[in-house]
Amino acid sequence: AMRVKEEHVTHSGQSFRFIRLELDSFRGERHRHRQLELTWIEQGAGLRFVGSSVEAFESDDLVLLGPHVP
């Protein structure tokens, strides 16, 4: 089984946080946190691992993840 890192996200006084990543490839750790996460893939393709699901994604993909979902 893959390890899941518990991520502590803080943004005091803000209702949301926006981060733009421009990467050749994303090899981030599997993580989860208590906040919702909305992810838009502007350009690229690959596999997305969410919970026990593995699905392909491509450019212009949009996904909303619930709280505590790895």
PDB file of N, CA, C and O in Angstrom:
ATOM      1  N   ALA A   1       0.837  -1.192   0.000  1.00  0.00           N
ATOM      2  CA  ALA A   1       0.000   0.000   0.000  1.00  0.00           C
ATOM      3  C   ALA A   1       0.876   1.247   0.000  1.00  0.00           C
ATOM      4  O   ALA A   1       1.942   1.274   0.615  1.00  0.00           O
ATOM      5  N   MET A   2       0.408   2.276  -0.700  1.00  0.00           N
ATOM      6  CA  MET A   2       1.150   3.530  -0.753  1.00  0.00           C
ATOM      7  C   MET A   2       0.910   4.328   0.526  1.00  0.00           C
ATOM      8  O   MET A   2      -0.197   4.347   1.062  1.00  0.00           O
ATOM      9  N   ARG A   3       1.963   4.983   1.002  1.00  0.00           N
ATOM     10  CA  ARG A   3       1.824   5.824   2.188  1.00  0.00           C
ATOM     11  C   ARG A   3       1.100   7.110   1.821  1.00  0.00           C
ATOM     12  O   ARG A   3       1.258   7.633   0.718  1.00  0.00           O
ATOM     13  N   VAL A   4       0.304   7.612   2.757  1.00  0.00           N
ATOM     14  CA  VAL A   4      -0.431   8.863   2.570  1.00  0.00           C
ATOM     15  C   VAL A   4       0.026   9.838   3.645  1.00  0.00           C
ATOM     16  O   VAL A   4      -0.087   9.552   4.837  1.00  0.00           O
ATOM     17  N   LYS A   5       0.539  10.982   3.227  1.00  0.00           N
ATOM     18  CA  LYS A   5       1.006  12.022   4.147  1.00  0.00           C
ATOM     19  C   LYS A   5      -0.171  12.883   4.574  1.00  0.00           C
ATOM     20  O   LYS A   5      -0.946  13.346   3.737  1.00  0.00           O
ATOM     21  N   GLU A   6      -0.302  13.095   5.879  1.00  0.00           N
ATOM     22  CA  GLU A   6      -1.325  14.014   6.397  1.00  0.00           C
ATOM     23  C   GLU A   6      -0.761  15.417   6.273  1.00  0.00           C
ATOM     24  O   GLU A   6       0.217  15.756   6.939  1.00  0.00           O
ATOM     25  N   GLU A   7      -1.369  16.232   5.429  1.00  0.00           N
ATOM     26  CA  GLU A   7      -0.881  17.585   5.162  1.00  0.00           C
ATOM     27  C   GLU A   7      -1.686  18.579   5.988  1.00  0.00           C
ATOM     28  O   GLU A   7      -2.916  18.527   6.004  1.00  0.00           O
ATOM     29  N   HIS A   8      -0.999  19.475   6.668  1.00  0.00           N
ATOM     30  CA  HIS A   8      -1.671  20.498   7.470  1.00  0.00           C
ATOM     31  C   HIS A   8      -1.632  21.811   6.691  1.00  0.00           C
ATOM     32  O   HIS A   8      -0.575  22.424   6.541  1.00  0.00           O
ATOM     33  N   VAL A   9      -2.776  22.225   6.205  1.00  0.00           N
ATOM     34  CA  VAL A   9      -2.890  23.434   5.388  1.00  0.00           C
ATOM     35  C   VAL A   9      -3.431  24.555   6.255  1.00  0.00           C
ATOM     36  O   VAL A   9      -4.482  24.412   6.878  1.00  0.00           O
ATOM     37  N   THR A  10      -2.717  25.666   6.296  1.00  0.00           N
ATOM     38  CA  THR A  10      -3.188  26.822   7.057  1.00  0.00           C
ATOM     39  C   THR A  10      -3.172  28.048   6.156  1.00  0.00           C
ATOM     40  O   THR A  10      -2.211  28.283   5.423  1.00  0.00           O
ATOM     41  N   HIS A  11      -4.208  28.797   6.217  1.00  0.00           N
ATOM     42  CA  HIS A  11      -4.285  30.081   5.518  1.00  0.00           C
ATOM     43  C   HIS A  11      -5.236  30.963   6.315  1.00  0.00           C
ATOM     44  O   HIS A  11      -6.376  31.219   5.926  1.00  0.00           O
ATOM     45  N   SER A  12      -4.718  31.406   7.430  1.00  0.00           N
ATOM     46  CA  SER A  12      -5.476  32.196   8.389  1.00  0.00           C
ATOM     47  C   SER A  12      -6.128  33.418   7.748  1.00  0.00           C
ATOM     48  O   SER A  12      -5.474  34.187   7.043  1.00  0.00           O
ATOM     49  N   GLY A  13      -7.404  33.582   7.997  1.00  0.00           N
ATOM     50  CA  GLY A  13      -8.121  34.751   7.516  1.00  0.00           C
ATOM     51  C   GLY A  13      -8.507  34.698   6.052  1.00  0.00           C
ATOM     52  O   GLY A  13      -9.018  35.682   5.517  1.00  0.00           O
ATOM     53  N   GLN A  14      -8.275  33.577   5.393  1.00  0.00           N
ATOM     54  CA  GLN A  14      -8.625  33.440   3.980  1.00  0.00           C
ATOM     55  C   GLN A  14      -9.600  32.288   3.806  1.00  0.00           C
ATOM     56  O   GLN A  14      -9.510  31.284   4.513  1.00  0.00           O
ATOM     57  N   SER A  15     -10.521  32.425   2.878  1.00  0.00           N
ATOM     58  CA  SER A  15     -11.474  31.344   2.633  1.00  0.00           C
ATOM     59  C   SER A  15     -10.952  30.350   1.606  1.00  0.00           C
ATOM     60  O   SER A  15     -11.466  29.235   1.509  1.00  0.00           O
ATOM     61  N   PHE A  16      -9.935  30.737   0.836  1.00  0.00           N
ATOM     62  CA  PHE A  16      -9.320  29.802  -0.101  1.00  0.00           C
ATOM     63  C   PHE A  16      -7.878  30.216  -0.379  1.00  0.00           C
ATOM     64  O   PHE A  16      -7.455  31.328  -0.062  1.00  0.00           O
ATOM     65  N   ARG A  17      -7.137  29.287  -0.980  1.00  0.00           N
ATOM     66  CA  ARG A  17      -5.748  29.532  -1.356  1.00  0.00           C
ATOM     67  C   ARG A  17      -5.566  29.060  -2.788  1.00  0.00           C
ATOM     68  O   ARG A  17      -6.056  27.991  -3.152  1.00  0.00           O
ATOM     69  N   PHE A  18      -4.881  29.828  -3.590  1.00  0.00           N
ATOM     70  CA  PHE A  18      -4.628  29.509  -4.992  1.00  0.00           C
ATOM     71  C   PHE A  18      -3.137  29.269  -5.175  1.00  0.00           C
ATOM     72  O   PHE A  18      -2.314  30.089  -4.769  1.00  0.00           O
ATOM     73  N   ILE A  19      -2.793  28.141  -5.789  1.00  0.00           N
ATOM     74  CA  ILE A  19      -1.395  27.833  -6.080  1.00  0.00           C
ATOM     75  C   ILE A  19      -1.313  27.410  -7.539  1.00  0.00           C
ATOM     76  O   ILE A  19      -2.079  26.558  -7.990  1.00  0.00           O
ATOM     77  N   ARG A  20      -0.389  28.004  -8.268  1.00  0.00           N
ATOM     78  CA  ARG A  20      -0.183  27.595  -9.666  1.00  0.00           C
ATOM     79  C   ARG A  20       1.176  26.918  -9.753  1.00  0.00           C
ATOM     80  O   ARG A  20       2.202  27.510  -9.417  1.00  0.00           O
ATOM     81  N   LEU A  21       1.169  25.670 -10.208  1.00  0.00           N
ATOM     82  CA  LEU A  21       2.400  24.912 -10.390  1.00  0.00           C
ATOM     83  C   LEU A  21       2.652  24.738 -11.878  1.00  0.00           C
ATOM     84  O   LEU A  21       1.753  24.341 -12.620  1.00  0.00           O
ATOM     85  N   GLU A  22       3.849  25.029 -12.309  1.00  0.00           N
ATOM     86  CA  GLU A  22       4.245  24.776 -13.689  1.00  0.00           C
ATOM     87  C   GLU A  22       5.407  23.796 -13.628  1.00  0.00           C
ATOM     88  O   GLU A  22       6.533  24.170 -13.302  1.00  0.00           O
ATOM     89  N   LEU A  23       5.119  22.528 -13.948  1.00  0.00           N
ATOM     90  CA  LEU A  23       6.100  21.462 -13.800  1.00  0.00           C
ATOM     91  C   LEU A  23       6.194  20.632 -15.070  1.00  0.00           C
ATOM     92  O   LEU A  23       5.222  20.519 -15.817  1.00  0.00           O
ATOM     93  N   ASP A  24       7.368  20.049 -15.316  1.00  0.00           N
ATOM     94  CA  ASP A  24       7.509  19.101 -16.422  1.00  0.00           C
ATOM     95  C   ASP A  24       6.754  17.811 -16.105  1.00  0.00           C
ATOM     96  O   ASP A  24       6.178  17.184 -16.994  1.00  0.00           O
ATOM     97  N   SER A  25       6.763  17.426 -14.842  1.00  0.00           N
ATOM     98  CA  SER A  25       5.986  16.274 -14.374  1.00  0.00           C
ATOM     99  C   SER A  25       5.723  16.460 -12.885  1.00  0.00           C
ATOM    100  O   SER A  25       6.484  17.135 -12.191  1.00  0.00           O
ATOM    101  N   PHE A  26       4.653  15.862 -12.406  1.00  0.00           N
ATOM    102  CA  PHE A  26       4.283  15.980 -10.993  1.00  0.00           C
ATOM    103  C   PHE A  26       4.465  14.635 -10.331  1.00  0.00           C
ATOM    104  O   PHE A  26       3.825  13.655 -10.714  1.00  0.00           O
ATOM    105  N   ARG A  27       5.320  14.582  -9.355  1.00  0.00           N
ATOM    106  CA  ARG A  27       5.572  13.344  -8.624  1.00  0.00           C
ATOM    107  C   ARG A  27       5.393  13.584  -7.124  1.00  0.00           C
ATOM    108  O   ARG A  27       6.170  13.098  -6.303  1.00  0.00           O
ATOM    109  N   GLY A  28       4.365  14.334  -6.796  1.00  0.00           N
ATOM    110  CA  GLY A  28       4.096  14.674  -5.400  1.00  0.00           C
ATOM    111  C   GLY A  28       3.708  13.461  -4.574  1.00  0.00           C
ATOM    112  O   GLY A  28       3.241  12.453  -5.105  1.00  0.00           O
ATOM    113  N   GLU A  29       3.907  13.571  -3.279  1.00  0.00           N
ATOM    114  CA  GLU A  29       3.516  12.500  -2.369  1.00  0.00           C
ATOM    115  C   GLU A  29       1.998  12.376  -2.329  1.00  0.00           C
ATOM    116  O   GLU A  29       1.279  13.360  -2.507  1.00  0.00           O
ATOM    117  N   ARG A  30       1.522  11.164  -2.096  1.00  0.00           N
ATOM    118  CA  ARG A  30       0.093  10.989  -1.833  1.00  0.00           C
ATOM    119  C   ARG A  30      -0.182  11.692  -0.515  1.00  0.00           C
ATOM    120  O   ARG A  30       0.521  11.470   0.471  1.00  0.00           O
ATOM    121  N   HIS A  31      -1.195  12.532  -0.498  1.00  0.00           N
ATOM    122  CA  HIS A  31      -1.477  13.321   0.695  1.00  0.00           C
ATOM    123  C   HIS A  31      -2.988  13.479   0.868  1.00  0.00           C
ATOM    124  O   HIS A  31      -3.778  13.169  -0.024  1.00  0.00           O
ATOM    125  N   ARG A  32      -3.349  13.962   2.026  1.00  0.00           N
ATOM    126  CA  ARG A  32      -4.744  14.321   2.312  1.00  0.00           C
ATOM    127  C   ARG A  32      -4.730  15.434   3.336  1.00  0.00           C
ATOM    128  O   ARG A  32      -3.753  15.634   4.059  1.00  0.00           O
ATOM    129  N   HIS A  33      -5.850  16.159   3.379  1.00  0.00           N
ATOM    130  CA  HIS A  33      -5.996  17.253   4.337  1.00  0.00           C
ATOM    131  C   HIS A  33      -7.485  17.482   4.556  1.00  0.00           C
ATOM    132  O   HIS A  33      -8.320  16.911   3.854  1.00  0.00           O
ATOM    133  N   ARG A  34      -7.807  18.311   5.523  1.00  0.00           N
ATOM    134  CA  ARG A  34      -9.221  18.498   5.887  1.00  0.00           C
ATOM    135  C   ARG A  34      -9.958  19.450   4.962  1.00  0.00           C
ATOM    136  O   ARG A  34     -11.176  19.590   5.073  1.00  0.00           O
ATOM    137  N   GLN A  35      -9.253  20.106   4.054  1.00  0.00           N
ATOM    138  CA  GLN A  35      -9.877  21.054   3.142  1.00  0.00           C
ATOM    139  C   GLN A  35     -10.288  20.370   1.833  1.00  0.00           C
ATOM    140  O   GLN A  35      -9.777  19.306   1.482  1.00  0.00           O
ATOM    141  N   LEU A  36     -11.225  21.011   1.121  1.00  0.00           N
ATOM    142  CA  LEU A  36     -11.537  20.597  -0.246  1.00  0.00           C
ATOM    143  C   LEU A  36     -10.369  20.994  -1.132  1.00  0.00           C
ATOM    144  O   LEU A  36      -9.637  21.934  -0.822  1.00  0.00           O
ATOM    145  N   GLU A  37     -10.195  20.270  -2.246  1.00  0.00           N
ATOM    146  CA  GLU A  37      -9.134  20.624  -3.195  1.00  0.00           C
ATOM    147  C   GLU A  37      -9.707  20.583  -4.600  1.00  0.00           C
ATOM    148  O   GLU A  37     -10.227  19.557  -5.040  1.00  0.00           O
ATOM    149  N   LEU A  38      -9.610  21.694  -5.293  1.00  0.00           N
ATOM    150  CA  LEU A  38     -10.064  21.798  -6.678  1.00  0.00           C
ATOM    151  C   LEU A  38      -8.812  21.894  -7.543  1.00  0.00           C
ATOM    152  O   LEU A  38      -8.007  22.812  -7.382  1.00  0.00           O
ATOM    153  N   THR A  39      -8.655  20.947  -8.456  1.00  0.00           N
ATOM    154  CA  THR A  39      -7.461  20.897  -9.293  1.00  0.00           C
ATOM    155  C   THR A  39      -7.850  20.964 -10.759  1.00  0.00           C
ATOM    156  O   THR A  39      -8.695  20.205 -11.233  1.00  0.00           O
ATOM    157  N   TRP A  40      -7.210  21.897 -11.471  1.00  0.00           N
ATOM    158  CA  TRP A  40      -7.418  22.028 -12.914  1.00  0.00           C
ATOM    159  C   TRP A  40      -6.091  21.744 -13.598  1.00  0.00           C
ATOM    160  O   TRP A  40      -5.073  22.356 -13.273  1.00  0.00           O
ATOM    161  N   ILE A  41      -6.105  20.822 -14.536  1.00  0.00           N
ATOM    162  CA  ILE A  41      -4.928  20.520 -15.337  1.00  0.00           C
ATOM    163  C   ILE A  41      -5.039  21.334 -16.617  1.00  0.00           C
ATOM    164  O   ILE A  41      -5.818  20.995 -17.509  1.00  0.00           O
ATOM    165  N   GLU A  42      -4.270  22.394 -16.705  1.00  0.00           N
ATOM    166  CA  GLU A  42      -4.332  23.262 -17.872  1.00  0.00           C
ATOM    167  C   GLU A  42      -3.800  22.542 -19.104  1.00  0.00           C
ATOM    168  O   GLU A  42      -4.386  22.614 -20.184  1.00  0.00           O
ATOM    169  N   GLN A  43      -2.670  21.842 -18.922  1.00  0.00           N
ATOM    170  CA  GLN A  43      -2.077  21.129 -20.040  1.00  0.00           C
ATOM    171  C   GLN A  43      -1.330  19.925 -19.514  1.00  0.00           C
ATOM    172  O   GLN A  43      -0.605  20.029 -18.525  1.00  0.00           O
ATOM    173  N   GLY A  44      -1.495  18.778 -20.162  1.00  0.00           N
ATOM    174  CA  GLY A  44      -0.785  17.570 -19.771  1.00  0.00           C
ATOM    175  C   GLY A  44      -1.705  16.371 -19.779  1.00  0.00           C
ATOM    176  O   GLY A  44      -2.896  16.483 -20.066  1.00  0.00           O
ATOM    177  N   ALA A  45      -1.140  15.226 -19.463  1.00  0.00           N
ATOM    178  CA  ALA A  45      -1.901  13.981 -19.409  1.00  0.00           C
ATOM    179  C   ALA A  45      -1.162  13.000 -18.509  1.00  0.00           C
ATOM    180  O   ALA A  45       0.052  13.097 -18.330  1.00  0.00           O
ATOM    181  N   GLY A  46      -1.906  12.059 -17.949  1.00  0.00           N
ATOM    182  CA  GLY A  46      -1.298  11.061 -17.078  1.00  0.00           C
ATOM    183  C   GLY A  46      -2.350  10.294 -16.315  1.00  0.00           C
ATOM    184  O   GLY A  46      -3.496  10.186 -16.753  1.00  0.00           O
ATOM    185  N   LEU A  47      -1.960   9.760 -15.171  1.00  0.00           N
ATOM    186  CA  LEU A  47      -2.869   9.012 -14.301  1.00  0.00           C
ATOM    187  C   LEU A  47      -3.050   9.759 -12.991  1.00  0.00           C
ATOM    188  O   LEU A  47      -2.093  10.291 -12.428  1.00  0.00           O
ATOM    189  N   ARG A  48      -4.280   9.792 -12.515  1.00  0.00           N
ATOM    190  CA  ARG A  48      -4.619  10.432 -11.237  1.00  0.00           C
ATOM    191  C   ARG A  48      -5.010   9.330 -10.263  1.00  0.00           C
ATOM    192  O   ARG A  48      -5.849   8.485 -10.577  1.00  0.00           O
ATOM    193  N   PHE A  49      -4.400   9.340  -9.080  1.00  0.00           N
ATOM    194  CA  PHE A  49      -4.695   8.390  -8.014  1.00  0.00           C
ATOM    195  C   PHE A  49      -5.485   9.125  -6.940  1.00  0.00           C
ATOM    196  O   PHE A  49      -4.948  10.018  -6.284  1.00  0.00           O
ATOM    197  N   VAL A  50      -6.747   8.764  -6.750  1.00  0.00           N
ATOM    198  CA  VAL A  50      -7.612   9.391  -5.746  1.00  0.00           C
ATOM    199  C   VAL A  50      -8.310   8.276  -4.978  1.00  0.00           C
ATOM    200  O   VAL A  50      -9.049   7.480  -5.557  1.00  0.00           O
ATOM    201  N   GLY A  51      -8.071   8.224  -3.674  1.00  0.00           N
ATOM    202  CA  GLY A  51      -8.653   7.141  -2.883  1.00  0.00           C
ATOM    203  C   GLY A  51      -8.203   5.809  -3.448  1.00  0.00           C
ATOM    204  O   GLY A  51      -7.002   5.574  -3.586  1.00  0.00           O
ATOM    205  N   SER A  52      -9.149   4.924  -3.780  1.00  0.00           N
ATOM    206  CA  SER A  52      -8.810   3.628  -4.374  1.00  0.00           C
ATOM    207  C   SER A  52      -8.990   3.651  -5.894  1.00  0.00           C
ATOM    208  O   SER A  52      -8.954   2.599  -6.533  1.00  0.00           O
ATOM    209  N   SER A  53      -9.180   4.824  -6.473  1.00  0.00           N
ATOM    210  CA  SER A  53      -9.429   4.980  -7.908  1.00  0.00           C
ATOM    211  C   SER A  53      -8.165   5.430  -8.640  1.00  0.00           C
ATOM    212  O   SER A  53      -7.392   6.244  -8.133  1.00  0.00           O
ATOM    213  N   VAL A  54      -7.973   4.888  -9.832  1.00  0.00           N
ATOM    214  CA  VAL A  54      -6.904   5.332 -10.724  1.00  0.00           C
ATOM    215  C   VAL A  54      -7.563   5.643 -12.062  1.00  0.00           C
ATOM    216  O   VAL A  54      -8.154   4.760 -12.684  1.00  0.00           O
ATOM    217  N   GLU A  55      -7.464   6.896 -12.506  1.00  0.00           N
ATOM    218  CA  GLU A  55      -8.109   7.308 -13.751  1.00  0.00           C
ATOM    219  C   GLU A  55      -7.165   8.172 -14.575  1.00  0.00           C
ATOM    220  O   GLU A  55      -6.314   8.879 -14.035  1.00  0.00           O
ATOM    221  N   ALA A  56      -7.327   8.102 -15.874  1.00  0.00           N
ATOM    222  CA  ALA A  56      -6.548   8.943 -16.774  1.00  0.00           C
ATOM    223  C   ALA A  56      -7.059  10.378 -16.702  1.00  0.00           C
ATOM    224  O   ALA A  56      -8.245  10.618 -16.480  1.00  0.00           O
ATOM    225  N   PHE A  57      -6.142  11.329 -16.896  1.00  0.00           N
ATOM    226  CA  PHE A  57      -6.538  12.728 -17.032  1.00  0.00           C
ATOM    227  C   PHE A  57      -5.834  13.299 -18.243  1.00  0.00           C
ATOM    228  O   PHE A  57      -4.846  12.742 -18.722  1.00  0.00           O
ATOM    229  N   GLU A  58      -6.347  14.414 -18.733  1.00  0.00           N
ATOM    230  CA  GLU A  58      -5.737  15.097 -19.878  1.00  0.00           C
ATOM    231  C   GLU A  58      -5.945  16.592 -19.717  1.00  0.00           C
ATOM    232  O   GLU A  58      -6.545  17.044 -18.741  1.00  0.00           O
ATOM    233  N   SER A  59      -5.448  17.352 -20.677  1.00  0.00           N
ATOM    234  CA  SER A  59      -5.565  18.809 -20.628  1.00  0.00           C
ATOM    235  C   SER A  59      -7.008  19.237 -20.400  1.00  0.00           C
ATOM    236  O   SER A  59      -7.945  18.628 -20.916  1.00  0.00           O
ATOM    237  N   ASP A  60      -7.163  20.287 -19.625  1.00  0.00           N
ATOM    238  CA  ASP A  60      -8.447  20.895 -19.271  1.00  0.00           C
ATOM    239  C   ASP A  60      -9.284  20.028 -18.330  1.00  0.00           C
ATOM    240  O   ASP A  60     -10.503  20.186 -18.263  1.00  0.00           O
ATOM    241  N   ASP A  61      -8.643  19.121 -17.610  1.00  0.00           N
ATOM    242  CA  ASP A  61      -9.321  18.265 -16.630  1.00  0.00           C
ATOM    243  C   ASP A  61      -9.556  19.071 -15.353  1.00  0.00           C
ATOM    244  O   ASP A  61      -8.699  19.851 -14.937  1.00  0.00           O
ATOM    245  N   LEU A  62     -10.705  18.882 -14.743  1.00  0.00           N
ATOM    246  CA  LEU A  62     -11.064  19.563 -13.500  1.00  0.00           C
ATOM    247  C   LEU A  62     -11.614  18.529 -12.534  1.00  0.00           C
ATOM    248  O   LEU A  62     -12.497  17.751 -12.894  1.00  0.00           O
ATOM    249  N   VAL A  63     -11.100  18.513 -11.309  1.00  0.00           N
ATOM    250  CA  VAL A  63     -11.560  17.549 -10.310  1.00  0.00           C
ATOM    251  C   VAL A  63     -11.676  18.236  -8.956  1.00  0.00           C
ATOM    252  O   VAL A  63     -10.813  19.026  -8.572  1.00  0.00           O
ATOM    253  N   LEU A  64     -12.752  17.928  -8.237  1.00  0.00           N
ATOM    254  CA  LEU A  64     -12.967  18.432  -6.884  1.00  0.00           C
ATOM    255  C   LEU A  64     -12.844  17.257  -5.930  1.00  0.00           C
ATOM    256  O   LEU A  64     -13.569  16.270  -6.059  1.00  0.00           O
ATOM    257  N   LEU A  65     -11.929  17.359  -4.972  1.00  0.00           N
ATOM    258  CA  LEU A  65     -11.707  16.301  -3.987  1.00  0.00           C
ATOM    259  C   LEU A  65     -12.281  16.745  -2.646  1.00  0.00           C
ATOM    260  O   LEU A  65     -12.122  17.894  -2.233  1.00  0.00           O
ATOM    261  N   GLY A  66     -12.935  15.833  -1.992  1.00  0.00           N
ATOM    262  CA  GLY A  66     -13.487  16.122  -0.676  1.00  0.00           C
ATOM    263  C   GLY A  66     -12.432  16.106   0.404  1.00  0.00           C
ATOM    264  O   GLY A  66     -11.286  15.735   0.148  1.00  0.00           O
ATOM    265  N   PRO A  67     -12.800  16.502   1.605  1.00  0.00           N
ATOM    266  CA  PRO A  67     -11.848  16.510   2.717  1.00  0.00           C
ATOM    267  C   PRO A  67     -11.406  15.095   3.083  1.00  0.00           C
ATOM    268  O   PRO A  67     -12.192  14.149   3.019  1.00  0.00           O
ATOM    269  N   HIS A  68     -10.138  14.967   3.466  1.00  0.00           N
ATOM    270  CA  HIS A  68      -9.518  13.720   3.924  1.00  0.00           C
ATOM    271  C   HIS A  68      -9.421  12.646   2.850  1.00  0.00           C
ATOM    272  O   HIS A  68      -9.198  11.482   3.182  1.00  0.00           O
ATOM    273  N   VAL A  69      -9.579  12.990   1.572  1.00  0.00           N
ATOM    274  CA  VAL A  69      -9.458  12.012   0.491  1.00  0.00           C
ATOM    275  C   VAL A  69      -7.997  11.970   0.052  1.00  0.00           C
ATOM    276  O   VAL A  69      -7.442  12.999  -0.335  1.00  0.00           O
ATOM    277  N   PRO A  70      -7.366  10.797   0.106  1.00  0.00           N
ATOM    278  CA  PRO A  70      -5.958  10.729  -0.337  1.00  0.00           C
ATOM    279  C   PRO A  70      -5.831  10.831  -1.860  1.00  0.00           C
ATOM    280  O   PRO A  70      -4.721  10.791  -2.392  1.00  0.00           O
TER     281      PRO A  70
END
